[in-house]
């Protein structure tokens, strides 16, 4: 079930981002990446889902093609946190999944 509360959804997205980064990069690198994104891109981690286009662009700029791997993991973790079954959707990208989940 997708939460209807914007703040709760933002919290779940941030948790999914942190969990995914930690799984792939480790805790130290996760903190470094999140701090870099905040300091150099004028948004707080607590509002990643509110700035999902910017987050995606910054992550791609920072990690290159590795960002796709991370974004896929974030989506899978987020679906799990929402107790939803994840299925790959044709022509869907990271931003599409987040926007769809936010508006359900």
Beta strands, then each sheet from edge to edge (+ up, - down):
end
